[in-house]
Amino acid sequence: MPAVSIIIPCLNEEKRIYPLLQALCRQTYPLEEMEVVIADGMSTDQTRAEIDRFKYENVQRLHLQVVNNPLRHIPVALNLAIKQASGDFIIRMDAHSIPKQDYVERCVAALRDEKAENVGGIWLVMPGDDSVMAAGIALAAQHPVGVGDALYRVKPQSPVFVDTVPFGSYRRELLVAMGGYDENLASNEDYELNARIRKAGGRILLDPEIVTTYFARTNLKSLSKQYCRYGYWKLHMLKKYPDTIRLRQAAPPVFILSISALILASLLNARYWPLFVAEMALYILVITGLTFKTAITRRIPIKVWFAMILSIMTMHFSWGSAFLWGLLKTLFTKDHKRNEAKH
């Protein structure tokens, strides 16, 4: 069996890190051929204590090491872990996840059979806690209205080649040859790496039999921060690879730009207010209608359905607004540099 390194970026995950490590200990892949490398962003909670507790209780079962990530950026954490890893194969994990027991075995098997250069699976999105809002966020994070055609969230029926997968698995020599993750991006680092792999002729395989349980955010504030980060850094990724933009990614900023223009026009001329109200009403009506079937078929309580609708709106507004903010900053910076050049 080839050696496998599981790399995990981590920051203040005292509630999640121990269950993840337990799940890795339950893998069907031989534990003596596995190692775990955690890149911790100098956690200020009890994350380190939980890691130490696991090491003490499982010292003979799973090789585990921790490296410090003082910059706290995820791509930096991943590159630090890769440098420390010794496995022939490297699998990226997240502290918010619980992999299925055969996760590692299936990833390694697909890589050994050369089915693709990067192999990943689907997410089973679960609430981060027992609250109504957490339940709504989890439903939004796996509904096409919220995430578009992201197949790893909506589960294809059979293996399929895609643009990107979460928590990819690679041969070590590929990651080294590609130069690791782009440390200039604070988010979208997986998508950017996969874009480079595909441009080099590589394939990204999504196998629905490779399954991870992923715990979504628990409140709208943290959800908004997450999607603001996604939207802002997506723009920077697209500046490098403009041909990778998809319709589902263009829709939120176009919508935000539209309603922003109507608000501005309404402030200048009151006759435009009905257009703004009509667009917002249509938007809410469409989301309500498209999620109604899910609410009925899954017998979702009304308050959870309402939380789901609010979550989808938060995702759209946060992603779109952050994308446009990044675009404005980019245009302003270019204009500023041109003016400096003239003088």
C-alpha positions as CSV (number, residue, x, y, z in Angstrom):
1,M,0.0,0.0,0.0
2,P,1.3,3.5,-0.8
3,A,1.7,6.0,2.0
4,V,-1.0,8.6,2.3
5,S,-0.7,12.1,4.0
6,I,-3.9,13.8,5.1
7,I,-3.4,17.5,5.3
8,I,-5.8,19.7,7.3
9,P,-5.8,23.5,7.5
10,C,-7.2,24.5,10.9
11,L,-8.1,27.5,13.0
12,N,-10.1,27.5,16.2
13,E,-11.9,24.2,15.6
14,E,-12.1,22.8,19.2
15,K,-15.5,21.3,18.5
16,R,-14.7,19.7,15.2
17,I,-11.1,18.6,15.1
18,Y,-11.4,15.6,17.5
19,P,-14.4,14.0,15.7
20,L,-12.5,14.4,12.4
21,L,-9.4,12.7,13.8
22,Q,-11.7,9.9,15.1
23,A,-13.2,9.5,11.6
24,L,-9.7,9.2,10.1
25,C,-8.9,6.4,12.7
26,R,-11.9,4.5,11.4
27,Q,-10.8,4.5,7.8
28,T,-10.6,1.1,6.0
29,Y,-7.2,2.1,4.6
30,P,-4.4,0.7,6.8
31,L,-3.6,3.2,9.5
32,E,0.1,2.3,9.5
33,E,0.2,3.7,5.9
34,M,-1.4,7.0,6.9
35,E,-0.3,10.2,8.5
36,V,-2.1,13.4,9.4
37,V,-0.5,16.8,9.1
38,I,-2.5,19.6,10.7
39,A,-1.5,23.2,9.8
40,D,-2.9,25.3,12.7
41,G,-3.3,29.0,12.4
42,M,-2.2,29.6,16.0
43,S,-5.7,28.7,17.4
44,T,-6.7,30.7,20.5
45,D,-9.4,28.2,21.7
46,Q,-8.9,24.6,22.9
47,T,-8.0,23.2,19.4
48,R,-4.4,22.4,20.4
49,A,-5.6,20.8,23.6
50,E,-8.1,18.6,21.7
51,I,-5.3,17.6,19.3
52,D,-3.0,16.7,22.2
53,R,-5.8,14.7,23.8
54,F,-6.3,12.7,20.7
55,K,-2.5,12.1,20.3
56,Y,-2.3,10.9,23.9
57,E,-5.3,8.5,23.5
58,N,-4.2,7.2,20.0
59,V,-0.5,7.3,20.1
60,Q,-0.1,3.8,18.7
61,R,-2.8,4.1,16.1
62,L,-2.3,7.1,13.8
63,H,0.8,9.2,13.1
64,L,-0.1,12.9,13.7
65,Q,1.9,16.1,13.6
66,V,1.1,19.8,13.8
67,V,2.8,22.7,12.0
68,N,2.3,26.3,12.8
69,N,0.6,28.7,10.3
70,P,1.1,32.2,11.8
71,L,-0.2,33.9,8.6
72,R,-3.5,32.0,9.0
73,H,-4.2,31.8,5.3
74,I,-5.6,28.5,4.1
75,P,-3.3,28.2,1.0
76,V,-0.3,28.9,3.2
77,A,-1.5,26.3,5.6
78,L,-1.9,23.7,2.9
79,N,1.6,24.4,1.4
80,L,3.2,24.1,4.9
81,A,1.5,20.8,5.4
82,I,2.6,19.5,2.0
83,K,6.2,20.3,2.8
84,Q,5.9,18.4,6.0
85,A,4.0,15.4,4.5
86,S,5.9,12.3,3.4
87,G,3.1,10.3,1.7
88,D,3.1,9.3,-2.0
89,F,-0.5,10.5,-2.1
90,I,-1.9,13.7,-0.5
91,I,-5.5,14.1,0.5
92,R,-6.8,17.5,1.6
93,M,-9.4,17.5,4.4
94,D,-11.2,20.2,6.3
95,A,-11.8,20.5,10.0
96,H,-15.6,21.0,9.3
97,S,-15.8,17.5,7.8
98,I,-16.3,13.8,8.6
99,P,-15.1,11.5,5.8
100,K,-16.9,8.2,5.2
101,Q,-15.0,5.1,6.3
102,D,-13.8,4.2,2.8
103,Y,-13.0,7.8,1.8
104,V,-9.2,7.4,1.8
105,E,-9.3,3.9,0.3
106,R,-11.5,5.0,-2.7
107,C,-9.4,8.1,-3.3
108,V,-6.1,6.2,-3.4
109,A,-7.6,3.4,-5.6
110,A,-8.8,6.0,-8.2
111,L,-5.4,7.6,-8.2
112,R,-3.5,4.3,-8.5
113,D,-5.8,3.4,-11.4
114,E,-5.0,6.8,-13.0
115,K,-8.6,7.6,-13.4
116,A,-7.7,11.3,-12.9
117,E,-5.0,13.6,-11.6
118,N,-7.3,14.9,-8.9
119,V,-10.1,12.8,-7.3
120,G,-12.8,14.0,-4.9
121,G,-16.3,13.3,-3.8
122,I,-19.5,14.8,-2.7
123,W,-20.6,16.7,0.4
124,L,-23.5,15.6,2.6
125,V,-24.2,19.0,4.2
126,M,-25.4,18.9,7.8
127,P,-26.4,21.6,10.2
128,G,-23.6,23.0,12.4
129,D,-25.8,22.9,15.5
130,D,-29.4,22.2,16.5
131,S,-30.7,25.7,15.8
132,V,-33.4,26.4,13.2
133,M,-31.1,28.8,11.4
134,A,-28.3,26.1,11.2
135,A,-30.9,23.7,9.7
136,G,-31.9,26.3,7.1
137,I,-28.3,27.1,6.2
138,A,-27.5,23.4,5.6
139,L,-30.5,23.1,3.3
140,A,-29.5,26.2,1.4
141,A,-25.9,25.0,1.0
142,Q,-27.1,22.0,-0.9
143,H,-29.9,23.4,-3.0
144,P,-29.4,24.4,-6.6
145,V,-30.9,27.8,-6.0
146,G,-28.2,28.5,-3.5
147,V,-25.2,26.8,-5.1
148,G,-26.1,26.5,-8.8
149,D,-24.7,23.5,-10.6
150,A,-21.9,22.7,-8.1
151,L,-22.2,18.9,-8.5
152,Y,-20.3,18.0,-5.3
153,R,-23.2,19.6,-3.4
154,V,-26.1,18.3,-5.4
155,K,-24.7,14.7,-6.1
156,P,-24.5,13.3,-9.6
157,Q,-25.6,9.8,-10.3
158,S,-22.2,8.5,-11.5
159,P,-18.6,9.6,-11.7
160,V,-18.1,12.7,-13.8
161,F,-15.2,14.9,-14.8
162,V,-15.7,18.5,-13.4
163,D,-14.0,21.8,-13.0
164,T,-13.3,21.4,-9.3
165,V,-13.9,19.1,-6.3
166,P,-13.7,19.9,-2.6
167,F,-10.9,18.2,-0.5
168,G,-9.0,16.8,-3.5
169,S,-6.6,13.9,-3.5
170,Y,-3.4,14.0,-5.6
171,R,-0.1,12.3,-6.3
172,R,2.5,14.1,-4.4
173,E,4.7,14.7,-7.4
174,L,1.8,16.5,-9.2
175,L,1.4,19.0,-6.3
176,V,5.1,19.6,-6.3
177,A,5.2,20.1,-10.0
178,M,2.3,22.5,-9.9
179,G,4.0,24.6,-7.2
180,G,1.3,23.9,-4.6
181,Y,-1.5,26.2,-3.8
182,D,-1.5,29.9,-4.8
183,E,-0.7,31.8,-1.6
184,N,-1.9,35.1,-3.1
185,L,-5.5,33.9,-2.7
186,A,-7.2,33.8,0.7
187,S,-10.0,31.7,-0.8
188,N,-10.8,29.8,-4.0
189,E,-7.4,28.1,-3.7
190,D,-8.9,24.7,-4.7
191,Y,-10.6,26.0,-7.8
192,E,-7.4,27.9,-8.9
193,L,-5.2,24.8,-8.5
194,N,-7.7,22.7,-10.4
195,A,-7.7,25.3,-13.2
196,R,-4.0,24.9,-13.5
197,I,-4.2,21.2,-13.5
198,R,-6.9,21.2,-16.3
199,K,-4.8,23.7,-18.3
200,A,-1.9,21.3,-18.1
201,G,-4.1,18.5,-19.5
202,G,-5.1,17.0,-16.2
203,R,-8.6,15.7,-15.2
204,I,-10.7,16.4,-12.1
205,L,-12.9,13.4,-11.2
206,L,-16.0,13.7,-9.0
207,D,-17.0,10.3,-7.7
208,P,-20.4,10.2,-5.8
209,E,-19.2,7.1,-3.9
210,I,-16.5,9.2,-2.2
211,V,-18.5,10.9,0.6
212,T,-17.8,13.6,3.2
213,T,-20.2,14.9,5.8
214,Y,-19.7,18.7,5.9
215,F,-21.0,20.9,8.7
216,A,-22.3,24.2,7.5
217,R,-22.2,27.5,9.2
218,T,-24.6,28.1,12.1
219,N,-25.8,31.7,11.7
220,L,-26.3,34.3,9.0
221,K,-23.3,36.4,10.1
222,S,-20.8,33.6,9.7
223,L,-22.5,32.5,6.4
224,S,-22.2,36.1,5.1
225,K,-18.5,36.3,6.0
226,Q,-17.9,32.9,4.3
227,Y,-19.7,34.0,1.0
228,C,-18.1,37.4,1.0
229,R,-14.8,35.7,1.1
230,Y,-15.8,33.4,-1.7
231,G,-17.1,36.3,-3.9
232,Y,-14.2,38.6,-3.3
233,W,-11.5,36.1,-4.0
234,K,-13.4,34.5,-6.9
235,L,-12.8,37.8,-8.8
236,H,-9.1,37.6,-8.2
237,M,-9.0,34.0,-9.4
238,L,-11.0,34.9,-12.5
239,K,-8.5,37.6,-13.3
240,K,-6.0,34.8,-13.8
241,Y,-8.4,32.5,-15.6
242,P,-11.3,34.5,-17.1
243,D,-12.4,31.5,-19.2
244,T,-13.4,29.6,-16.0
245,I,-16.4,31.8,-15.1
246,R,-19.7,30.0,-15.1
247,L,-23.3,31.4,-15.4
248,R,-24.1,30.5,-11.8
249,Q,-21.2,32.7,-10.7
250,A,-22.2,35.7,-12.9
251,A,-25.8,35.8,-11.8
252,P,-25.4,37.2,-8.2
253,P,-23.2,40.2,-9.1
254,V,-25.4,41.0,-12.1
255,F,-28.5,40.9,-9.8
256,I,-26.8,43.1,-7.1
257,L,-25.7,45.6,-9.8
258,S,-29.3,45.7,-11.1
259,I,-30.9,46.5,-7.8
260,S,-28.2,48.9,-6.9
261,A,-28.8,50.8,-10.1
262,L,-32.5,50.9,-9.3
263,I,-31.9,52.2,-5.8
264,L,-29.7,55.0,-7.1
265,A,-32.2,55.8,-9.8
266,S,-35.0,55.8,-7.3
267,L,-33.2,58.3,-5.1
268,L,-32.9,60.6,-8.0
269,N,-36.4,60.0,-9.3
270,A,-39.2,58.5,-7.2
271,R,-40.9,56.9,-10.2
272,Y,-38.2,54.2,-10.2
273,W,-39.1,52.9,-6.8
274,P,-41.9,50.6,-8.1
275,L,-39.4,49.0,-10.4
276,F,-37.1,48.3,-7.5
277,V,-39.9,46.9,-5.4
278,A,-41.1,44.7,-8.3
279,E,-37.6,43.3,-8.9
280,M,-37.2,42.4,-5.2
281,A,-40.6,40.9,-5.0
282,L,-40.0,38.8,-8.1
283,Y,-36.6,37.7,-6.7
284,I,-38.2,36.6,-3.4
285,L,-41.1,34.9,-5.2
286,V,-38.8,32.9,-7.5
287,I,-36.7,31.7,-4.5
288,T,-39.8,30.8,-2.6
289,G,-41.3,28.9,-5.5
290,L,-38.1,27.0,-6.3
291,T,-37.6,25.9,-2.7
292,F,-41.3,25.0,-2.2
293,K,-40.9,21.5,-3.7
294,T,-38.0,20.8,-1.3
295,A,-40.0,22.0,1.6
296,I,-43.0,19.8,0.8
297,T,-41.1,16.6,-0.3
298,R,-38.8,16.7,2.8
299,R,-41.6,17.9,5.1
300,I,-39.5,20.9,6.3
301,P,-41.1,23.0,9.0
302,I,-42.2,26.4,7.9
303,K,-39.7,28.2,10.2
304,V,-36.8,26.1,8.8
305,W,-38.0,26.8,5.2
306,F,-38.0,30.5,6.1
307,A,-34.5,30.2,7.4
308,M,-33.5,28.4,4.2
309,I,-34.9,31.3,2.1
310,L,-33.0,33.8,4.2
311,S,-29.8,31.8,3.9
312,I,-30.1,31.6,0.1
313,M,-30.6,35.4,0.0
314,T,-27.6,35.9,2.3
315,M,-25.5,33.8,0.0
316,H,-26.5,35.6,-3.1
317,F,-26.2,39.1,-1.7
318,S,-22.8,38.4,0.1
319,W,-21.2,36.7,-2.9
320,G,-22.4,39.2,-5.4
321,S,-21.6,42.3,-3.3
322,A,-18.1,41.1,-2.5
323,F,-17.5,40.2,-6.1
324,L,-18.5,43.7,-7.2
325,W,-16.5,45.3,-4.4
326,G,-13.4,43.5,-5.6
327,L,-14.1,44.6,-9.1
328,L,-14.4,48.3,-8.1
329,K,-11.2,48.0,-6.1
330,T,-9.4,46.5,-9.1
331,L,-10.7,49.3,-11.5
332,F,-9.8,52.0,-9.0
333,T,-6.3,50.6,-8.5
334,K,-5.8,50.5,-12.3
335,D,-7.0,54.1,-12.7
336,H,-4.8,55.2,-9.8
337,K,-1.7,53.5,-11.3
338,R,-2.5,55.1,-14.7
339,N,-2.7,58.5,-13.2
340,E,0.5,58.0,-11.3
341,A,2.2,56.9,-14.6
342,K,1.0,60.1,-16.3
343,H,2.6,62.3,-13.6
